[in-house]
């Protein structure tokens, strides 16, 4: 008769909880014990809340099947490409050693590396970032056909693996997918004014986005971008003699706040050093004002980020700093939670 080890733990309420070793392993593989131990879990929660809120209160013409297509495509592409990259790296590592040592090294490495859940922050297949990209696309991009959303999602994830220097990708994936769909399809569009100008949207975005930025330490980027953009728009408003209602209308945009709080602050694709981030964000604000007011581009913020994204590499050379890692932030976050 096979024996199963029984784990017995006492909860704070004094109720005895029984778990089999098998059920514990299942929970670990499914990643349920990792939920909300990663900063990105909160970002996923907030973006999902925005999506439900927008559909429920703004009467968006957004089809649920397109949201499902974006999520399924992003997750599957992330899994596929990360698997290919990992297997290529493993093959090169084994081939460089050669002979018996390479084989023993490979076997020992496999023995020491347990299978990890896709929800684990330490897994090479971590799907959190891909889900964030899918939610960003669902919030900002509109399309008539599911093939367009599929293309945008696939290209967005692929950009992380193609356009990178070392281990750092310099394009924001969701922004790259949006620009690609706008340029190469005929049925994609972005509606910057979809959130209207209700003050409580701005308060909600600022509160939730502020929590994320506090955890990842990227408040400086949002402050530099919004501050520079607000000053430049105010100067232009004064120069043209417009009333301040016009200025308020241009600044109280939900899409602008979403961009400033959740897209331009992506810690994996923006400059590493604080001074570099500030200079980079100011440049994006300047280019946004130029494109919006002199070239009349309604999606100016997305084009400005896309155009200046490659400068991230140069900025990192001018102002060097350690590269952001979700794993180190996960360790810091969970340690401080305890």
N, C-alpha and C positions, 0 to 999 in steps of 0.2 A: 504494500500500500504506500502510495507516494505521500510524503509529508510536506505541508506548507507552513512556512514560518509565519506566525501571527504577531503583528506589531500592535501593542496596546499603549494608547496615550491618554492621559487625563487632560481634559479641557479645563479652562478656568472655572467653568460652572460645576465642575465635579462630575460631569457625565463622562463615562468611559466610551472611547471611540476605538473601534476595531477596524484595522485595515490589513488586508493580505498583502504580501510582498508583490504579488502579481498586479493587484489593483494600483499599488503605489507606482510601479513601473509604468503602467498605462497612463496614469495621471502625469507623470514626468514627461513621457513621450508626447502626449497631447499638448503639453506646455501649460496646463491649467495652473500649475503652481508657480508659473512665471508671470501671470497676469498682474498688471499694475506694479511690477517691479522694474519696469523699463519706462523711461520718460516718454517714449513714442506711444505707449498705450494711452496716455492722456491725450496726446495729439490726435490719435485715431478716434477716441471717444468724442472729442470736441468737434472734429471735422464731420463725424457722423451726425452729431447733434445739429450742426449747421445745415447739413443736407436735409434732414427731416424737417427742421424749422423752415428752411427756404421753400420746400415743397408745400408745407402745410399753411404758411402764412403769406407767401408771395405769389402763389398760384403759378408756379413755373410750369412751362410746357416741357417737362422732363419725363421721359419714359423710363419706367423702372427697369426694363430689359436692357437699356443702354448702360445703366449703372452696373448691372450684373455682368455685362460684357466687359466693361472697363476693369472691374475687380478680377474676374476670371483671367483675363488676358495678362494683366500686370503680375498676378501671383504665379501663373504658369511660366511666363517669360523669366521671371526672377529665379524660379526653381531650375529651369532648363539651363539658363546661361551660367548661373553659379555652379551648377553641376559640371558643365563643360570646363569652366575655368579651373575648378578644383581638380578634376581628373587630369587636365593638361599639366598643372603644377606638380601633381603627384608623379606623373610619368617622367617629367624632366628631372625631378629630384632623384628618382630611382635610377634613371639612365645615367645621371652624372656620376653616381657612385660605382655602379657596375659590379658584376660578379656576385659572389656569395654575400659580400658585405651589403650590397644594395638590396638583395633579397631579404637578408635578416633585418636590415634597417626598416624595410617596408613592413615586414611582419610585426616588428616590435612597435612601430608607429601605429599600426592598426589595432594592436592589442591595447595600447595605452590610450587610444582615442575612442571613447564610447560613443554610440550613436546619440545624436542630440535632436531634440524636437525643433521643427521649423520655427516655433515660437520662442525658443531659447535665445537670449541675447548673444550667446557664444556660438551659435550655429552659423556655418557659412551659408546656409539656406534661409537665414532669418527673413521672414516675409513681412515684417512690420513696415519697412520703408516702402516696399512695393504697394502695400495696402494704402499707405499715406498718399502715394502718387495717384493711385486709382481714385481715391476720394477727392483729391485736388482736381483731377480731370473732370470728375462728375460735377463738382461745384462750379467750374468755370467754363468748360467747353460744351457747346451744343452741336448736335449733328442730326441729320435726317436719317442716315442709314447706319446700321450696326457695323458695317465694314469700316466706316470712317473712324468710329470709336475704337474698334479693334486695332486699326493701323496706328492711331495716335498712342494708344496704350503700349503697343509692342515697341514702337520707336522710342517712347519715353524711357522704358526700362533698358532697351539696348544701348541708349546713349550713355548710360552709366558705365558700361563695359567697353565702349568704343572710344569715347572722348575723355581720356584721362591721361594724366602724367603720373607715373609711379602708381600709387594706390589711390589717388584722388581724382574723382571726376569733377569737371568744372562747369558743366551745364546742370541746371536744375531740371530733373527729369520731367516733371509735369509741365514746366514752361517749354521745354524742348518739344514735347508732344503736341502742345497747343500750337506753337509756331509752325511745326511741320504740317499739321492738319489744315491750318489756315492757308498755307502756301500751296499745298499739293492736292487738296481736295476742293470740290465745288460746293459742298453742303455743310461745311463747318463754319461756326461763327462764335464770337464771344460777346456777351452782353455786360459791359462794365457797370451799367446802372441797374442791374437786376435786383439789388438789395434796397433800392430806394434811398431815402435820406432820414429814416426814423432814427432818433437819437439812441433808443434802447438797443438797436443792433450794434451801433458803435460801442456802447458800453459793454455789451456782451462780448464782442470780439476783443476789445481791449483787456477785459478781465481774464478771459481764458487764454488769449495769446500772451498776456503778460506773465501768467503762471508758467507757461512753457518756456518763454524767454528767460525767466528767472532761473529755471532749472538748468538750462543749457548755457546760460551766461552769454546771451547774444542780444541784450537790450540795446547795446551801443549801435548795432546795425539799424534797427528799427528807428531809434531816435535820430540818427544821422540822416536817414532817408526821409522820414516824415518832417523832420525839422527843416531840412534844406528845401524840400518840396513846398512846404507851407510858406517859407520866407519868399521864395521865388514867385509863387502865385500871388502873395500879398503885394509884392513890389509891382508886378504886372497889373494887378487890380487897381492900385493907386495911380499908376502911370496912365491907364486908360480912363480913369475917372468913374469906374463902375461902383455901384453900391456894394455893401458888404454881403448882401444876400447872394450875389453871384459867387463871391469867395466861399461862403458857407456851402453853397450848392456843390462847388467843385471839390471841396475838402471832405464833406460828409458822405462819402461813397463807401458802401460796404465792401465792394470789390477791392477798392484801394487799401482798406484796412486789412482785408484778408491777405492781399499781396504783401503788405508791409510786415505783417505779423507771422505769416506762415510760409511764404515763398522766398522772399529776398533774404530771409534769415536761416535758410537751410544750412546747418553747421558743417555738412559734409562737402558742400560745393562752393562756399564763400571763403574769402581769405582767412588765414589762421590767426594773424596778429590783430589786435584791437585797432591800432592805428591804420593798418591796411584795410580793415573792414569799414572804418569810418570814411576814409578817402574813397573807397570803392562805392559805398552807398551814396555819397554826395554826387559822384559822377553819374550814377544811375538816375538820381533826382534831376540833375541838370539836363540829361538827355531826354528824360520823360517830358519835361516842360517844353523843350524844343520840338519834339515830335508831336506833342499834343496841340500846341498853340500855333506853330508855324507850318507844320506839315499836315495838321488836322487828322492825325492818326488816333482813332478812338481807343485802340489797344496799345497805347504808347508804353505803358509800364512793362508789358510783356516783351515788346520789341527792345526796350532799353536794357532789360536784364539779359536777353538773349545776345545782344550785340556786345555787351561788356563782360559777359561771363568768361571768355578766354583770358581776359586781363587778370583773372584771379591768379594764374600761374606767375605772371610778372610781379604782381603785388606780393606774393609769397616770397619771391626772391628778394625784393626790396626790404620787406619787413618779415623776417623769419620768426616762426613760433611753432610749437608742437602742433601736429595735425590732430584735429578733433577725432575722437573715437567713441562710438556708442558703447563699446565694451567698458572702457574706463569710466565713462559717465554712469553706466549701469552700476558698476562697483561702488562709485562714490554715492550714488543715489540710494542704493539699497543699504549701504553702511550707515548713512545718516538717518534713514527711516527707522532703523533699529535703535 
